[in-house]
């Protein structure tokens, strides 16, 4: 028994350590982008303020925010601390992918699948992001592994573990529950080789998830127009771009799809569970996205390990050295994207917003009594959160803010209805506007712009990627 146990350990240890080494490399190089700033803003609030936020926006992400609130309270809010849960989750995902592959397809296929997952640029991208996608990917693989164990050796403890994993998956990422469609087909197909009551046991295991998540789903549905107002309905060519989106590299995504197709052809019926775990979530989200704006490629990151399982099965048909060479070549093909995502997390990368650079400009030039104004305020760019994260208490007075995000229960602060009056007494104003602007004052719309143009002149302008900083004096 000692030999098989050691082999099993090696199968999960190598992918876990490889993934951990990859995702920890340069984890703090790219500055937090706007979605991570939203995570930081939410995690910095009290539990009561998080409940208020969930009633306004981001209800579906509120369990993750609560987890991050506890994490930040212990480990702080540095870039590395914010991203470490995702890094650990991705490393664990690679190990579990290897174990699931061993269970379904054999030891070599599992090992290669885990190592392939480790070298994908998408693994680094979402393993270095303070968002719930890496945790959801971990729970998707864990739930599937527990389902395989529960159907093979039915015990109430295994079904209870599966029930807990599915509930945690839904709390982390509602869209990831589309994976249950693949689980349902796999359970129905397993009746031929096992007890006929497996579908009933599976359905009973889902009851805690239904009871726990129904209120969250209803609340998130009410917020859909505000939460996803920026998303367009799905188009047929979106499917073709999906592999490159989740892999964060068109070339690597193409290699993964090609290997997965070969693996599925080789496996036959054994490809049922991993194959459907890729196809059904994609098709369900795409079908929903044709009707309502819901198609966001990163929502499907959790299917990538199952694609790696199929690819691992294809690689397992050749001796181990050339198979490892293919894994290494895939990693080499993704090196340019690996380097790029450590410079910025924006997608497309041309949309980078240099919050850190803007904060450095303000920090170097500000004086006591300075004020700061943002334009636009109600924007997904979160210009105010970007400066708040990098400057903390050292940022100038937000002269137009009448109610901050936490008290308002929102991701955006409320601004003064009469900007001219609120600006009274501010001799110097730092103006932060979206985009590269030669004349930043002209870019400010409405009464806020009128008040600034009436009473202030531009002293200096600093263009930065994605935004412009200007110093105004009365």
C-alpha positions, -999 to +999 in steps of 0.1 A: +000+000+000+029+024+006+038+025-031+004+037-044+001+062-016+035+078-025+026+079-062-007+096-053+012+122-033+036+129-061+007+133-085-008+162-066+024+177-050+042+185-083+013+205-099+006+222-066+041+234-061+046+243-098+014+264-098+023+280-065+058+290-078+042+304-110+014+325-093+037+338-066+062+351-091+055+388-096+022+386-077+025+423-066+039+437-098+006+447-115-013+473-096-048+465-085-072+471-113-108+484-109-124+451-099-098+445-073-103+480-060-140+471-055-128+441-035-106+462-014-133+488-008-158+461+003-133+442+024-124+474+043-159+478+056-176+464+087-200+434+084-229+457+088-217+479+060-212+449+038-248+439+044-259+474+033-237+471+002-253+437-007-287+453-006-276+479-032-251+461-055-228+431-057-251+408-037-237+378-056-202+386-045-211+395-009-200+361+006-166+366-010-164+401+003-172+389+038-144+363+035-120+390+023-130+413+052-119+386+076-087+379+056-077+416+054-083+420+092-056+393+098-032+398+069-036+434+058-045+450+025-012+450+006-013+439-030+002+405-021-021+400+009-052+408-012-042+383-039-028+355-018-061+337-013-065+334-051-029+322-054-034+295-028-067+285-044-051+281-078-023+260-064-047+238-046-068+236-078-039+222-098-033+195-071-070+186-070-071+185-108-043+159-108-062+138-082-094+140-102-075+131-133-060+101-115-094+090-104-111+093-138-083+088-164-052+074-148-022+087-129-002+100-159-032+119-173-039+135-139-003+146-135+000+161-170-034+179-165-023+195-133+011+206-148-006+219-179-030+240-157+001+254-139+016+269-170-015+286-185-013+324-184-049+323-173-039+305-141-015+333-133-040+359-142-068+347-119-044+333-094-031+369-090-064+386-087-083+397-056-116+383-070-135+351-064-127+333-097-098+312-084-118+302-053-147+292-075-124+271-097-110+253-067-145+245-054-157+234-088-129+208-090-134+198-054-171+193-058-166+172-089-140+151-071-163+146-041-191+136-065-169+110-081-160+096-047-196+097-035-210+078-065-182+052-064-184+045-027-217+059-014-216+070+022-235+098+039-202+116+048-192+118+012-225+131+001-224+156+030-190+168+018-203+171-017-233+191-005-210+215+014-187+220-016-216+228-039-230+253-014-196+270-011-193+270-048-226+288-052-217+313-024-185+321-042-198+323-078-234+318-088-226+312-125-204+283-115-235+264-104-240+257-142-215+229-135-243+210-118-258+203-152-227+181-160-230+165-126-266+156-132-258+139-165-229+120-149-251+108-120-279+097-143-253+078-165-239+061-134-271+043-126-261+015-150-232+005-129-244+013-094-274+017-070-305+031-088-310+057-060-280+077-068-300+105-085-322+108-054-291+111-032-276+137-055-308+157-055-310+156-017-274+168-015-284+199-034-312+209-009-289+229+014-276+248-017-312+256-028-323+268+006-291+288+012-288+305-022-324+312-032-325+346-013-291+355-028-302+346-063-334+367-060-315+397-047-288+394-073-315+392-100-329+425-089-295+441-092-286+426-126-293+458-146-270+478-124-244+451-119-241+441-155-252+472-173-219+473-191-222+438-206-235+433-241-256+403-252-237+373-265-228+369-302-218+337-320-182+349-324-179+352-286-177+314-284-146+314-307-129+339-285-137+321-252-106+299-251-082+328-256-102+348-230-100+322-202-065+311-210-054+348-214-036+339-246-051+331-280-022+308-289-023+289-256-061+287-257-059+272-292-034+246-280-056+237-250-087+233-272-068+211-297-054+188-270-087+186-253-104+176-285-078+148-290-083+137-255-120+136-257-118+115-289-094+091-273-114+087-241-148+080-256-174+075-228-148+083-201-148+119-214-184+123-204-179+141-170-149+163-179-162+170-213-197+180-201-181+200-173-166+222-200-194+222-226-226+226-205-216+256-184-203+273-216-235+266-236-258+274-207-241+308-201-240+315-238-277+307-243-286+329-213-263+356-227-282+357-260-313+368-241-299+389-212-265+406-209-246+379-190-218+367-212-185+375-195-156+351-204-139+353-170-171+339-154-162+306-170-126+303-157-138+273-135-142+251-166-105+253-175-093+225-152-117+201-169-103+211-203-069+204-189-081+169-179-091+161-215-058+175-227-039+155-201-056+123-215-043+132-249-008+138-237-009+105-217-009+085-250+028+093-255+058+086-232+062+110-203+093+129-215+077+141-248+044+148-230+063+170-205+080+187-234+046+196-248+036+211-214+068+230-213+063+243-249+028+254-240+043+273-211+069+289-234+042+300-259+024+318-230+055+336-217+047+369-235+012+369-220+026+359-186+049+389-187+021+412-199-003+403-172+023+411-145+023+446-159-014+451-159-046+431-152-068+452-175-083+433-205-077+445-231-043+455-218-045+488-237-071+499-212-046+502-184-054+528-157-023+540-138-038+547-104-004+542-087+012+568-110-015+593-104-013+588-066+025+593-067+020+626-086-004+639-060+017+627-031+048+644-044+031+678-051+003+682-025+002+708+002-018+711+034-054+722+025-054+708-010-086+693-024-092+666-050-120+663-075-127+632-097-145+631-131-164+611-138-174+600-103-201+575-111-178+553-132-165+517-132-130+532-133-132+540-096-108+569-098-114+578-062-108+543-049-076+541-069-061+571-051-076+561-018-059+527-020-025+541-029-026+572-007-047+561+023-050+590+048-024+610+029-048+618+000-062+654-003-097+662+010-124+649-012-141+683-013-172+673-033-180+640-014-210+643+008-214+607+017-187+580+013-192+546-002-194+527+031-221+549+046-240+551+013-240+513+010-226+515-026-194+514-046-196+551-054-197+581-031-224+608-033-213+642-045-223+678-036-254+690-055-239+726-057-202+721-065-194+759-065-204+761-028-185+730-018-154+742-036-154+775-017-122+778+004-102+753-017-073+773-032-056+743-049-075+714-065-061+682-078-083+672-107-083+635-118-101+628-150-106+596-170-086+593-203-057+612-217-068+649-219-048+679-232-075+701-216-087+683-185-110+711-174-129+709-207-135+672-200-155+678-168-192+679-175-222+695-158-222+719-128-190+705-115-172+715-147-189+749-148-177+756-112-141+745-119-139+765-151-153+796-135-130+798-106-098+778-114-070+778-139-047+749-148-012+751-135+001+718-148-011+686-164+003+651-160-010+625-185-009+590-173-021+557-189-059+558-187-062+591-168-050+626-165-040+645-134-041+683-133-033+708-106-057+738-105-054+770-086-081+796-078 
